[in-house]
Amino acid sequence: MKIVRAIIRPEKEDDVVLALEGAGFPAMTKAHVFGRGKQKGLTVGPIHYDLLPKVLLLLVVNDDEVEKVMSVITDNSKTGFIGDGKIFISDIERAFTVRTGEGL
Amino acid sequence: MKEIMAVIRQSKVKQTMEALADIGVTSVTIHNLNGRGKQGGNIMECVDPLMSTDVECVSKIYKFPTPSSMAVYSKLTKPVFWVPKSLLDIVISEVPEDLVVEAIMKVNRTGNKGDGKVFVMPIADALRIRTGERGDAAIV
């Protein structure tokens, strides 16, 4: 099992979530976070924004579904401009459903 | 070293913290965030009493029913896409992971949907900023 952490634009949140749901991944966790990237924020004229609002989506999926989830997220959140976000994948050793106590 | 991520009900955070303290886990990071599970959120019975809240029963009729797909067909239903949840982040080295997982599950199990999930994942390294200790010593 893998955990997919996707940092995406807040305005693309609905697109991505509905697309993931349509692809069969309805379960996820969402957090509103602030972050910055390689460009150290955003400068508009004299005003510098150091931290920009983003949405962090956490999904736990099977190993063979990771590529599909990644392609769904990129297809729906891509604008081609700086600030589209990142996707990180890491391992999950074990997972449990609290209601039943069973592993997933 | 293991990281345990538990997505639980917000109302159970205090009880869970007490149960964790009993087994010697006192360092916990709590995030308040929104989540949704296999059902894709909640349908509030009080808003639409005719809509069945048992999604398993509805899924026999529709192909892939979730609150958002139901919202397309039914103007009455007010689905809740995102349910407020708490994410507990625990990094352990000495306490056995089974003990922590059992403690979390015991407190949070109500038998209803939305009890949450517990994930166990490996941690590559840890560093205590105050002293510069690395590895297990940073967590104990």
gemmi code that builds the backbone of each chain (N, CA, C; Angstrom):
import gemmi

chains = {
    "A": [
        ("MET", (0.831, -1.205, 0.000), (0.000, 0.000, 0.000), (0.858, 1.245, 0.000)),
        ("LYS", (0.354, 2.278, -0.630), (1.094, 3.530, -0.704), (0.182, 4.663, -0.249)),
        ("ILE", (0.803, 5.702, 0.312), (0.055, 6.921, 0.597), (0.454, 7.954, -0.440)),
        ("VAL", (-0.544, 8.602, -1.022), (-0.323, 9.643, -2.025), (-0.641, 10.971, -1.367)),
        ("ARG", (0.340, 11.850, -1.300), (0.121, 13.198, -0.772), (0.201, 14.154, -1.944)),
        ("ALA", (-0.902, 14.768, -2.266), (-0.925, 15.673, -3.420), (-1.183, 17.085, -2.933)),
        ("ILE", (-0.309, 17.998, -3.320), (-0.495, 19.418, -3.002), (-0.949, 20.089, -4.287)),
        ("ILE", (-2.183, 20.596, -4.268), (-2.765, 21.117, -5.508), (-3.300, 22.520, -5.279)),
        ("ARG", (-3.669, 23.172, -6.364), (-4.281, 24.504, -6.272), (-5.667, 24.389, -5.630)),
        ("PRO", (-6.027, 25.325, -4.725), (-7.355, 25.241, -4.087), (-8.493, 25.317, -5.096)),
        ("GLU", (-8.312, 26.081, -6.176), (-9.412, 26.219, -7.140), (-9.606, 24.953, -7.969)),
        ("LYS", (-8.619, 24.050, -7.959), (-8.748, 22.797, -8.711), (-9.236, 21.655, -7.827)),
        ("GLU", (-9.503, 21.963, -6.545), (-9.853, 20.904, -5.594), (-11.087, 20.118, -6.054)),
        ("ASP", (-12.150, 20.857, -6.418), (-13.395, 20.174, -6.794), (-13.188, 19.280, -8.008)),
        ("ASP", (-12.459, 19.797, -9.005), (-12.222, 19.003, -10.215), (-11.525, 17.690, -9.870)),
        ("VAL", (-10.470, 17.817, -9.055), (-9.664, 16.642, -8.747), (-10.472, 15.644, -7.932)),
        ("VAL", (-11.202, 16.143, -6.920), (-11.937, 15.234, -6.037), (-13.027, 14.498, -6.811)),
        ("LEU", (-13.755, 15.213, -7.666), (-14.817, 14.549, -8.423), (-14.232, 13.565, -9.432)),
        ("ALA", (-13.093, 13.910, -10.023), (-12.467, 12.992, -10.973), (-11.969, 11.740, -10.267)),
        ("LEU", (-11.394, 11.916, -9.069), (-10.934, 10.756, -8.305), (-12.106, 9.869, -7.934)),
        ("GLU", (-13.217, 10.514, -7.555), (-14.398, 9.750, -7.181), (-14.909, 8.953, -8.374)),
        ("GLY", (-14.903, 9.591, -9.549), (-15.346, 8.893, -10.750), (-14.438, 7.738, -11.115)),
        ("ALA", (-13.147, 7.867, -10.769), (-12.196, 6.800, -11.077), (-12.213, 5.700, -10.029)),
        ("GLY", (-13.045, 5.871, -8.983), (-13.169, 4.810, -7.990), (-12.333, 5.010, -6.750)),
        ("PHE", (-11.962, 6.250, -6.470), (-11.202, 6.538, -5.247), (-11.933, 7.608, -4.439)),
        ("PRO", (-13.052, 7.254, -3.792), (-13.819, 8.281, -3.082), (-13.218, 8.658, -1.739)),
        ("ALA", (-12.373, 7.792, -1.176), (-11.911, 8.013, 0.189), (-10.627, 8.830, 0.189)),
        ("MET", (-10.665, 9.934, 0.900), (-9.456, 10.760, 0.992), (-9.588, 11.702, 2.173)),
        ("THR", (-8.495, 12.352, 2.500), (-8.482, 13.360, 3.542), (-7.954, 14.642, 2.939)),
        ("LYS", (-8.526, 15.768, 3.381), (-8.165, 17.048, 2.789), (-7.735, 18.002, 3.879)),
        ("ALA", (-6.674, 18.759, 3.642), (-6.274, 19.799, 4.580), (-5.925, 21.047, 3.792)),
        ("HIS", (-6.327, 22.179, 4.327), (-5.947, 23.453, 3.719), (-4.617, 23.867, 4.316)),
        ("VAL", (-3.609, 23.990, 3.488), (-2.270, 24.263, 3.986), (-1.705, 25.496, 3.265)),
        ("PHE", (-0.616, 26.004, 3.796), (0.095, 27.099, 3.154), (1.505, 26.627, 2.846)),
        ("GLY", (1.978, 26.972, 1.677), (3.325, 26.526, 1.324), (3.940, 27.408, 0.269)),
        ("ARG", (5.200, 27.124, 0.003), (5.869, 27.820, -1.070), (6.801, 26.857, -1.768)),
        ("GLY", (7.198, 27.221, -2.971), (8.026, 26.312, -3.749), (9.377, 26.908, -4.042)),
        ("LYS", (9.934, 26.453, -5.142), (11.275, 26.861, -5.542), (11.366, 28.369, -5.737)),
        ("GLN", (10.252, 28.992, -6.115), (10.276, 30.427, -6.428), (10.142, 31.284, -5.168)),
        ("LYS", (10.059, 30.659, -3.993), (9.936, 31.356, -2.709), (8.719, 32.259, -2.688)),
        ("GLY", (7.618, 31.760, -3.118), (6.402, 32.540, -3.064), (6.118, 33.244, -4.375)),
        ("LEU", (5.447, 34.372, -4.265), (4.945, 35.042, -5.460), (5.099, 36.543, -5.245)),
        ("THR", (5.611, 37.243, -6.244), (5.725, 38.696, -6.135), (4.843, 39.332, -7.191)),
        ("VAL", (3.895, 40.125, -6.725), (3.012, 40.856, -7.637), (3.301, 42.334, -7.429)),
        ("GLY", (4.008, 42.953, -8.362), (4.396, 44.347, -8.186), (5.230, 44.507, -6.940)),
        ("PRO", (4.871, 45.431, -6.046), (5.665, 45.635, -4.838), (5.321, 44.658, -3.720)),
        ("ILE", (4.305, 43.845, -3.921), (3.839, 42.994, -2.822), (4.380, 41.584, -3.001)),
        ("HIS", (4.935, 41.054, -1.917), (5.490, 39.703, -1.954), (4.656, 38.771, -1.083)),
        ("TYR", (4.135, 37.698, -1.674), (3.416, 36.681, -0.908), (4.385, 35.536, -0.650)),
        ("ASP", (4.719, 35.320, 0.623), (5.703, 34.286, 0.930), (5.069, 32.904, 0.903)),
        ("LEU", (3.924, 32.764, 1.552), (3.249, 31.465, 1.607), (1.918, 31.554, 0.862)),
        ("LEU", (1.693, 30.584, -0.007), (0.491, 30.603, -0.831), (-0.454, 29.483, -0.395)),
        ("PRO", (-1.764, 29.748, -0.413), (-2.711, 28.710, 0.006), (-2.755, 27.555, -0.983)),
        ("LYS", (-2.744, 26.342, -0.432), (-2.822, 25.122, -1.244), (-3.753, 24.145, -0.541)),
        ("VAL", (-4.145, 23.112, -1.259), (-4.934, 22.024, -0.670), (-4.087, 20.759, -0.689)),
        ("LEU", (-4.020, 20.100, 0.454), (-3.266, 18.851, 0.566), (-4.256, 17.696, 0.616)),
        ("LEU", (-4.161, 16.795, -0.347), (-5.021, 15.605, -0.356), (-4.197, 14.390, 0.036)),
        ("LEU", (-4.734, 13.583, 0.941), (-4.077, 12.348, 1.352), (-4.950, 11.173, 0.921)),
        ("LEU", (-4.375, 10.268, 0.147), (-5.107, 9.069, -0.268), (-4.227, 7.856, -0.012)),
        ("VAL", (-4.824, 6.808, 0.477), (-4.098, 5.540, 0.620), (-4.675, 4.560, -0.390)),
        ("VAL", (-3.798, 4.042, -1.261), (-4.261, 3.166, -2.345), (-3.343, 1.957, -2.447)),
        ("ASN", (-3.797, 0.962, -3.190), (-2.966, -0.212, -3.433), (-1.817, 0.147, -4.368)),
        ("ASP", (-0.765, -0.673, -4.321), (0.444, -0.373, -5.091), (0.153, -0.217, -6.584)),
        ("ASP", (-0.720, -1.075, -7.113), (-0.933, -1.058, -8.566), (-1.836, 0.095, -9.007)),
        ("GLU", (-2.450, 0.804, -8.039), (-3.351, 1.903, -8.414), (-2.682, 3.262, -8.348)),
        ("VAL", (-1.405, 3.280, -7.907), (-0.740, 4.561, -7.695), (-0.629, 5.356, -8.991)),
        ("GLU", (-0.230, 4.672, -10.078), (-0.045, 5.373, -11.353), (-1.358, 5.987, -11.831)),
        ("LYS", (-2.453, 5.241, -11.619), (-3.758, 5.741, -12.069), (-4.145, 6.997, -11.289)),
        ("VAL", (-3.956, 6.935, -9.954), (-4.296, 8.085, -9.125), (-3.449, 9.296, -9.526)),
        ("MET", (-2.156, 9.044, -9.768), (-1.278, 10.153, -10.136), (-1.714, 10.774, -11.456)),
        ("SER", (-2.113, 9.936, -12.415), (-2.506, 10.504, -13.705), (-3.822, 11.260, -13.586)),
        ("VAL", (-4.747, 10.763, -12.735), (-6.023, 11.475, -12.558), (-5.770, 12.847, -11.936)),
        ("ILE", (-4.888, 12.893, -10.925), (-4.626, 14.166, -10.255), (-3.929, 15.131, -11.211)),
        ("THR", (-2.922, 14.652, -11.933), (-2.198, 15.571, -12.825), (-3.101, 16.060, -13.958)),
        ("ASP", (-3.912, 15.160, -14.518), (-4.772, 15.580, -15.625), (-5.719, 16.693, -15.200)),
        ("ASN", (-6.184, 16.632, -13.952), (-7.221, 17.570, -13.531), (-6.693, 18.791, -12.819)),
        ("SER", (-5.442, 18.799, -12.400), (-4.943, 19.973, -11.685), (-3.906, 20.731, -12.490)),
        ("LYS", (-3.570, 20.230, -13.660), (-2.501, 20.860, -14.433), (-3.002, 22.119, -15.139)),
        ("THR", (-2.275, 23.215, -14.975), (-2.548, 24.413, -15.757), (-1.349, 24.781, -16.613)),
        ("GLY", (-0.188, 24.231, -16.284), (1.023, 24.544, -17.035), (1.789, 25.727, -16.486)),
        ("PHE", (1.271, 26.373, -15.436), (1.951, 27.515, -14.838), (2.605, 27.118, -13.521)),
        ("ILE", (3.498, 27.975, -13.058), (4.172, 27.717, -11.782), (3.137, 27.686, -10.661)),
        ("GLY", (3.275, 26.706, -9.770), (2.359, 26.616, -8.635), (1.324, 25.526, -8.772)),
        ("ASP", (1.497, 24.628, -9.732), (0.531, 23.546, -9.898), (0.608, 22.528, -8.773)),
        ("GLY", (1.759, 22.425, -8.136), (1.841, 21.540, -6.960), (2.721, 20.331, -7.197)),
        ("LYS", (2.713, 19.472, -6.202), (3.559, 18.278, -6.225), (2.726, 17.077, -5.751)),
        ("ILE", (3.204, 15.889, -6.108), (2.620, 14.643, -5.586), (3.755, 13.837, -4.967)),
        ("PHE", (3.564, 13.414, -3.738), (4.561, 12.581, -3.069), (3.943, 11.215, -2.761)),
        ("ILE", (4.748, 10.171, -2.941), (4.299, 8.798, -2.673), (5.195, 8.202, -1.594)),
        ("SER", (4.612, 7.605, -0.577), (5.437, 6.845, 0.371), (4.725, 5.557, 0.762)),
        ("ASP", (5.494, 4.705, 1.427), (5.004, 3.366, 1.749), (4.091, 3.393, 2.966)),
        ("ILE", (3.107, 2.501, 2.970), (2.302, 2.209, 4.143), (2.513, 0.734, 4.453)),
        ("GLU", (2.924, 0.441, 5.686), (3.166, -0.964, 6.006), (1.861, -1.692, 6.285)),
        ("ARG", (1.050, -1.107, 7.153), (-0.204, -1.754, 7.533), (-1.289, -0.702, 7.618)),
        ("ALA", (-2.522, -1.121, 7.402), (-3.654, -0.205, 7.511), (-4.811, -0.933, 8.174)),
        ("PHE", (-5.546, -0.218, 9.017), (-6.644, -0.821, 9.761), (-7.891, 0.024, 9.610)),
        ("THR", (-9.052, -0.632, 9.550), (-10.329, 0.050, 9.679), (-10.731, -0.010, 11.136)),
        ("VAL", (-10.979, 1.134, 11.750), (-11.251, 1.165, 13.186), (-12.549, 0.430, 13.503)),
        ("ARG", (-13.547, 0.590, 12.637), (-14.868, 0.006, 12.919), (-14.800, -1.511, 13.061)),
        ("THR", (-14.014, -2.171, 12.192), (-13.968, -3.631, 12.227), (-12.675, -4.159, 12.822)),
        ("GLY", (-11.634, -3.334, 12.862), (-10.354, -3.777, 13.376), (-9.558, -4.595, 12.392)),
        ("GLU", (-10.061, -4.742, 11.178), (-9.358, -5.548, 10.185), (-8.389, -4.688, 9.391)),
        ("GLY", (-7.398, -5.363, 8.838), (-6.505, -4.696, 7.914), (-7.203, -4.466, 6.587)),
        ("LEU", (-6.771, -3.465, 5.850), (-7.407, -3.179, 4.556), (-6.920, -4.168, 3.503)),
    ],
    "B": [
        ("MET", (11.741, 2.513, 14.062), (10.879, 3.693, 14.201), (9.692, 3.578, 13.262)),
        ("LYS", (8.538, 3.869, 13.790), (7.318, 3.769, 12.997), (6.493, 5.037, 13.186)),
        ("GLU", (5.840, 5.444, 12.114), (4.876, 6.532, 12.230), (3.480, 5.921, 12.149)),
        ("ILE", (2.620, 6.329, 13.072), (1.236, 5.863, 13.046), (0.350, 7.060, 12.778)),
        ("MET", (-0.391, 6.977, 11.683), (-1.331, 8.050, 11.331), (-2.729, 7.510, 11.562)),
        ("ALA", (-3.496, 8.195, 12.411), (-4.852, 7.740, 12.692), (-5.821, 8.864, 12.353)),
        ("VAL", (-6.763, 8.568, 11.470), (-7.826, 9.528, 11.143), (-9.036, 9.132, 11.971)),
        ("ILE", (-9.426, 9.980, 12.934), (-10.496, 9.601, 13.866), (-11.522, 10.730, 13.979)),
        ("ARG", (-12.604, 10.433, 14.692), (-13.635, 11.453, 14.953), (-13.050, 12.548, 15.843)),
        ("GLN", (-13.466, 13.783, 15.601), (-12.925, 14.882, 16.401), (-13.372, 14.789, 17.856)),
        ("SER", (-14.553, 14.206, 18.083), (-15.058, 14.135, 19.449), (-14.312, 13.111, 20.291)),
        ("LYS", (-13.519, 12.241, 19.654), (-12.844, 11.176, 20.395), (-11.382, 11.508, 20.680)),
        ("VAL", (-10.951, 12.716, 20.314), (-9.527, 13.024, 20.436), (-9.078, 12.965, 21.893)),
        ("LYS", (-9.883, 13.556, 22.788), (-9.465, 13.638, 24.186), (-9.327, 12.237, 24.806)),
        ("GLN", (-10.335, 11.401, 24.543), (-10.294, 10.028, 25.066), (-9.109, 9.257, 24.509)),
        ("THR", (-8.849, 9.465, 23.209), (-7.723, 8.763, 22.591), (-6.407, 9.191, 23.214)),
        ("MET", (-6.270, 10.490, 23.473), (-5.031, 10.987, 24.074), (-4.823, 10.370, 25.452)),
        ("GLU", (-5.928, 10.236, 26.205), (-5.811, 9.630, 27.535), (-5.396, 8.162, 27.426)),
        ("ALA", (-6.007, 7.456, 26.480), (-5.667, 6.041, 26.306), (-4.219, 5.877, 25.873)),
        ("LEU", (-3.741, 6.804, 25.032), (-2.354, 6.725, 24.584), (-1.399, 7.033, 25.731)),
        ("ALA", (-1.782, 7.992, 26.578), (-0.922, 8.323, 27.712), (-0.777, 7.129, 28.653)),
        ("ASP", (-1.842, 6.320, 28.767), (-1.786, 5.140, 29.633), (-0.732, 4.137, 29.181)),
        ("ILE", (-0.506, 4.035, 27.872), (0.487, 3.064, 27.397), (1.834, 3.740, 27.137)),
        ("GLY", (1.968, 4.988, 27.544), (3.279, 5.625, 27.490), (3.574, 6.400, 26.230)),
        ("VAL", (2.535, 6.709, 25.454), (2.743, 7.545, 24.268), (2.181, 8.922, 24.585)),
        ("THR", (3.057, 9.878, 24.773), (2.594, 11.216, 25.141), (2.800, 12.220, 24.018)),
        ("SER", (3.704, 11.932, 23.092), (3.969, 12.913, 22.029), (3.112, 12.605, 20.809)),
        ("VAL", (2.191, 13.517, 20.555), (1.243, 13.335, 19.458), (1.074, 14.675, 18.758)),
        ("THR", (0.997, 14.645, 17.448), (0.654, 15.852, 16.687), (-0.768, 15.685, 16.170)),
        ("ILE", (-1.595, 16.715, 16.395), (-2.996, 16.628, 15.974), (-3.238, 17.632, 14.858)),
        ("HIS", (-3.822, 17.148, 13.764), (-4.277, 18.042, 12.711), (-5.796, 17.957, 12.678)),
        ("ASN", (-6.447, 19.082, 12.604), (-7.886, 19.063, 12.357), (-8.096, 19.287, 10.873)),
        ("LEU", (-8.705, 18.323, 10.225), (-8.894, 18.441, 8.786), (-10.188, 17.765, 8.376)),
        ("ASN", (-10.420, 17.732, 7.079), (-11.651, 17.157, 6.567), (-11.348, 15.859, 5.852)),
        ("GLY", (-12.268, 14.924, 5.929), (-12.043, 13.663, 5.247), (-13.336, 13.109, 4.693)),
        ("ARG", (-13.194, 12.074, 3.892), (-14.348, 11.340, 3.400), (-13.903, 9.909, 3.140)),
        ("GLY", (-14.817, 9.000, 3.274), (-14.442, 7.599, 3.137), (-15.047, 6.975, 1.909)),
        ("LYS", (-15.257, 5.676, 1.984), (-15.786, 4.934, 0.844), (-17.140, 5.471, 0.410)),
        ("GLN", (-17.905, 5.993, 1.390), (-19.241, 6.493, 1.077), (-19.192, 7.883, 0.457)),
        ("GLY", (-18.030, 8.508, 0.457), (-17.880, 9.821, -0.144), (-18.545, 10.916, 0.649)),
        ("GLY", (-18.606, 10.808, 1.970), (-19.186, 11.873, 2.779), (-20.403, 11.379, 3.537)),
        ("ASN", (-21.293, 12.288, 3.853), (-22.481, 11.967, 4.646), (-23.727, 12.505, 3.955)),
        ("ILE", (-24.833, 11.845, 4.208), (-26.110, 12.425, 3.817), (-26.898, 12.664, 5.087)),
        ("MET", (-27.330, 13.907, 5.292), (-27.962, 14.227, 6.566), (-29.414, 13.811, 6.539)),
        ("GLU", (-29.758, 12.950, 7.471), (-31.116, 12.416, 7.529), (-32.121, 13.518, 7.849)),
        ("CYS", (-31.676, 14.470, 8.695), (-32.606, 15.504, 9.121), (-33.022, 16.407, 7.954)),
        ("VAL", (-32.128, 16.549, 6.964), (-32.452, 17.415, 5.834), (-33.410, 16.716, 4.882)),
        ("ASP", (-33.118, 15.444, 4.602), (-33.949, 14.703, 3.657), (-34.307, 13.361, 4.272)),
        ("PRO", (-35.421, 13.289, 5.028), (-35.741, 12.038, 5.721), (-36.058, 10.894, 4.769)),
        ("LEU", (-36.420, 11.216, 3.534), (-36.760, 10.147, 2.592), (-35.519, 9.463, 2.035)),
        ("MET", (-34.415, 10.177, 2.034), (-33.187, 9.597, 1.488), (-32.591, 8.632, 2.495)),
        ("SER", (-32.318, 7.452, 2.033), (-31.756, 6.449, 2.937), (-30.333, 6.824, 3.303)),
        ("THR", (-30.033, 6.714, 4.579), (-28.669, 7.012, 4.998), (-27.786, 5.780, 4.897)),
        ("ASP", (-28.404, 4.640, 4.653), (-27.629, 3.416, 4.516), (-27.155, 3.295, 3.077)),
        ("VAL", (-25.924, 3.678, 2.852), (-25.430, 3.755, 1.480), (-25.301, 2.374, 0.862)),
        ("GLU", (-25.010, 1.386, 1.689), (-24.894, 0.030, 1.167), (-26.198, -0.428, 0.529)),
        ("CYS", (-27.303, -0.023, 1.150), (-28.601, -0.411, 0.636), (-28.892, 0.319, -0.666)),
        ("VAL", (-28.484, 1.588, -0.740), (-28.734, 2.337, -1.970), (-27.879, 1.818, -3.111)),
        ("SER", (-26.690, 1.328, -2.773), (-25.770, 0.943, -3.838), (-26.286, -0.249, -4.635)),
        ("LYS", (-27.290, -0.928, -4.123), (-27.867, -1.997, -4.923), (-28.689, -1.426, -6.074)),
        ("ILE", (-29.152, -0.213, -5.921), (-29.971, 0.394, -6.964), (-29.103, 1.161, -7.964)),
        ("TYR", (-28.239, 2.018, -7.448), (-27.409, 2.827, -8.329), (-26.059, 2.157, -8.536)),
        ("LYS", (-25.388, 2.558, -9.568), (-24.132, 1.917, -9.913), (-23.034, 2.338, -8.937)),
        ("PHE", (-22.878, 3.602, -8.753), (-21.775, 4.078, -7.923), (-22.259, 5.268, -7.116)),
        ("PRO", (-23.097, 5.036, -6.089), (-23.697, 6.167, -5.420), (-22.787, 6.754, -4.351)),
        ("THR", (-22.596, 8.022, -4.422), (-21.894, 8.762, -3.381), (-22.723, 10.017, -3.158)),
        ("PRO", (-22.533, 10.713, -2.055), (-23.294, 11.934, -1.850), (-23.216, 12.902, -3.013)),
        ("SER", (-22.053, 13.002, -3.668), (-21.976, 13.971, -4.766), (-22.722, 13.490, -6.002)),
        ("SER", (-22.723, 12.167, -6.241), (-23.476, 11.716, -7.413), (-24.972, 11.779, -7.140)),
        ("MET", (-25.360, 11.602, -5.861), (-26.776, 11.725, -5.523), (-27.242, 13.173, -5.650)),
        ("ALA", (-26.350, 14.096, -5.361), (-26.715, 15.503, -5.424), (-27.104, 15.896, -6.835)),
        ("VAL", (-26.537, 15.192, -7.832), (-26.862, 15.501, -9.219), (-28.318, 15.141, -9.507)),
        ("TYR", (-28.797, 14.022, -8.950), (-30.136, 13.552, -9.281), (-31.200, 14.111, -8.341)),
        ("SER", (-30.859, 14.349, -7.098), (-31.866, 14.754, -6.137), (-31.605, 16.171, -5.657)),
        ("LYS", (-32.574, 17.036, -5.885), (-32.416, 18.421, -5.438), (-32.711, 18.543, -3.946)),
        ("LEU", (-33.381, 17.533, -3.379), (-33.737, 17.594, -1.965), (-32.536, 17.337, -1.070)),
        ("THR", (-31.680, 16.444, -1.536), (-30.618, 15.977, -0.668), (-29.544, 17.039, -0.491)),
        ("LYS", (-29.147, 17.218, 0.749), (-28.024, 18.111, 1.023), (-26.869, 17.253, 1.525)),
        ("PRO", (-26.043, 16.798, 0.621), (-24.963, 15.931, 1.062), (-23.824, 16.724, 1.691)),
        ("VAL", (-23.138, 16.095, 2.595), (-21.946, 16.675, 3.193), (-20.757, 15.947, 2.585)),
        ("PHE", (-20.033, 16.634, 1.717), (-18.919, 15.976, 1.047), (-17.779, 15.695, 2.017)),
        ("TRP", (-17.551, 16.643, 2.908), (-16.380, 16.550, 3.775), (-16.822, 16.479, 5.224)),
        ("VAL", (-16.325, 15.491, 5.921), (-16.653, 15.298, 7.331), (-15.451, 15.751, 8.147)),
        ("PRO", (-15.651, 16.586, 9.169), (-14.512, 17.008, 9.972), (-13.898, 15.834, 10.733)),
        ("LYS", (-12.588, 15.715, 10.622), (-11.869, 14.599, 11.249), (-10.611, 15.153, 11.912)),
        ("SER", (-10.032, 14.349, 12.769), (-8.734, 14.676, 13.349), (-7.725, 13.636, 12.913)),
        ("LEU", (-6.553, 14.118, 12.544), (-5.465, 13.218, 12.161), (-4.428, 13.256, 13.271)),
        ("LEU", (-4.198, 12.111, 13.899), (-3.163, 12.012, 14.926), (-1.906, 11.442, 14.290)),
        ("ASP", (-0.807, 12.133, 14.483), (0.486, 11.710, 13.960), (1.337, 11.294, 15.144)),
        ("ILE", (1.701, 10.021, 15.209), (2.479, 9.526, 16.340), (3.717, 8.846, 15.787)),
        ("VAL", (4.878, 9.212, 16.297), (6.114, 8.513, 15.926), (6.608, 7.780, 17.162)),
        ("ILE", (6.814, 6.455, 17.024), (7.182, 5.634, 18.180), (8.466, 4.874, 17.870)),
        ("SER", (9.218, 4.575, 18.930), (10.384, 3.715, 18.744), (10.383, 2.564, 19.751)),
        ("GLU", (10.009, 2.848, 21.003), (10.089, 1.807, 22.028), (8.769, 1.067, 22.210)),
        ("VAL", (7.669, 1.826, 22.227), (6.364, 1.196, 22.431), (6.024, 0.349, 21.208)),
        ("PRO", (5.578, -0.900, 21.409), (5.218, -1.711, 20.239), (4.049, -1.114, 19.478)),
        ("GLU", (4.138, -1.201, 18.145), (3.114, -0.546, 17.320), (1.756, -1.204, 17.502)),
        ("ASP", (1.731, -2.526, 17.733), (0.448, -3.209, 17.913), (-0.325, -2.645, 19.098)),
        ("LEU", (0.435, -2.324, 20.165), (-0.190, -1.798, 21.375), (-0.874, -0.454, 21.090)),
        ("VAL", (-0.174, 0.392, 20.336), (-0.718, 1.716, 20.021), (-1.943, 1.581, 19.124)),
        ("VAL", (-1.832, 0.722, 18.100), (-2.953, 0.551, 17.172), (-4.177, 0.015, 17.911)),
        ("GLU", (-3.942, -0.973, 18.788), (-5.061, -1.535, 19.550), (-5.703, -0.483, 20.445)),
        ("ALA", (-4.861, 0.334, 21.101), (-5.393, 1.360, 21.997), (-6.255, 2.359, 21.240)),
        ("ILE", (-5.793, 2.765, 20.058), (-6.569, 3.729, 19.263), (-7.886, 3.101, 18.827)),
        ("MET", (-7.805, 1.848, 18.375), (-9.016, 1.226, 17.837), (-10.041, 0.947, 18.927)),
        ("LYS", (-9.545, 0.596, 20.119), (-10.460, 0.278, 21.203), (-11.292, 1.498, 21.600)),
        ("VAL", (-10.628, 2.656, 21.665), (-11.341, 3.863, 22.083), (-12.305, 4.331, 21.000)),
        ("ASN", (-11.887, 4.217, 19.748), (-12.636, 4.862, 18.676), (-13.715, 3.980, 18.063)),
        ("ARG", (-13.751, 2.702, 18.448), (-14.707, 1.824, 17.787), (-16.109, 2.052, 18.328)),
        ("THR", (-17.000, 2.561, 17.476), (-18.407, 2.681, 17.839), (-19.247, 1.715, 17.013)),
        ("GLY", (-18.672, 1.151, 15.969), (-19.413, 0.231, 15.121), (-20.119, 0.908, 13.972)),
        ("ASN", (-20.052, 2.231, 13.929), (-20.709, 2.947, 12.838), (-19.687, 3.337, 11.782)),
        ("LYS", (-20.200, 3.678, 10.617), (-19.312, 4.175, 9.567), (-18.744, 5.518, 9.994)),
        ("GLY", (-17.486, 5.747, 9.642), (-16.844, 6.997, 10.009), (-15.959, 6.883, 11.228)),
        ("ASP", (-15.723, 5.648, 11.682), (-14.837, 5.478, 12.824), (-13.398, 5.823, 12.483)),
        ("GLY", (-13.019, 5.687, 11.240), (-11.687, 6.125, 10.837), (-10.777, 4.989, 10.418)),
        ("LYS", (-9.554, 5.377, 10.110), (-8.532, 4.435, 9.663), (-7.253, 4.679, 10.453)),
        ("VAL", (-6.453, 3.637, 10.541), (-5.137, 3.749, 11.167), (-4.110, 3.236, 10.161)),
        ("PHE", (-3.075, 4.015, 9.921), (-2.025, 3.609, 8.993), (-0.691, 3.550, 9.723)),
        ("VAL", (0.099, 2.555, 9.396), (1.436, 2.401, 9.984), (2.450, 2.515, 8.856)),
        ("MET", (3.435, 3.379, 9.031), (4.443, 3.517, 7.978), (5.827, 3.679, 8.588)),
        ("PRO", (6.855, 3.320, 7.836), (8.213, 3.436, 8.367), (8.709, 4.881, 8.346)),
        ("ILE", (9.598, 5.183, 9.290), (10.244, 6.501, 9.335), (11.731, 6.259, 9.082)),
        ("ALA", (12.306, 6.998, 8.169), (13.704, 6.757, 7.801), (14.661, 7.273, 8.879)),
        ("ASP", (14.427, 8.466, 9.399), (15.337, 9.033, 10.392), (14.585, 10.100, 11.176)),
        ("ALA", (15.117, 10.434, 12.357), (14.508, 11.477, 13.176), (15.626, 12.314, 13.787)),
        ("LEU", (15.332, 13.567, 14.046), (16.335, 14.478, 14.604), (15.668, 15.357, 15.634)),
        ("ARG", (16.226, 15.371, 16.864), (15.716, 16.303, 17.865), (16.469, 17.617, 17.686)),
        ("ILE", (15.720, 18.661, 17.408), (16.353, 19.937, 17.034), (17.118, 20.511, 18.225)),
        ("ARG", (16.572, 20.375, 19.444), (17.197, 21.003, 20.606), (18.610, 20.482, 20.859)),
        ("THR", (18.811, 19.150, 20.762), (20.101, 18.565, 21.109), (20.861, 18.021, 19.904)),
        ("GLY", (20.189, 17.837, 18.793), (20.861, 17.280, 17.625), (20.955, 15.771, 17.633)),
        ("GLU", (20.256, 15.093, 18.573), (20.272, 13.626, 18.599), (19.594, 13.074, 17.352)),
        ("ARG", (20.109, 11.926, 16.898), (19.536, 11.314, 15.700), (18.946, 9.954, 16.054)),
        ("GLY", (18.037, 9.496, 15.205), (17.504, 8.140, 15.319), (16.586, 7.954, 16.516)),
        ("ASP", (16.651, 6.753, 17.111), (15.751, 6.402, 18.214), (15.877, 7.367, 19.384)),
        ("ALA", (17.093, 7.844, 19.659), (17.315, 8.730, 20.796), (16.530, 10.032, 20.660)),
        ("ALA", (16.210, 10.406, 19.445), (15.486, 11.661, 19.235), (14.032, 11.533, 19.664)),
        ("ILE", (13.509, 10.307, 19.684), (12.076, 10.121, 19.945), (11.829, 9.775, 21.407)),
        ("VAL", (12.712, 8.956, 22.001), (12.489, 8.497, 23.375), (12.485, 9.699, 24.331)),
    ],
}
model = gemmi.Model(1)
for chain_id, residues in chains.items():
    chain = gemmi.Chain(chain_id)
    for i, (resn, *xyz) in enumerate(residues, 1):
        res = gemmi.Residue()
        res.name, res.seqid = resn, gemmi.SeqId(i, " ")
        for name, pos in zip(("N", "CA", "C"), xyz):
            atom = gemmi.Atom()
            atom.name, atom.element = name, gemmi.Element(name[0])
            atom.pos, atom.b_iso = gemmi.Position(*pos), 0.0
            res.add_atom(atom)
        chain.add_residue(res)
    model.add_chain(chain)
structure = gemmi.Structure()
structure.add_model(model)
structure.setup_entities()
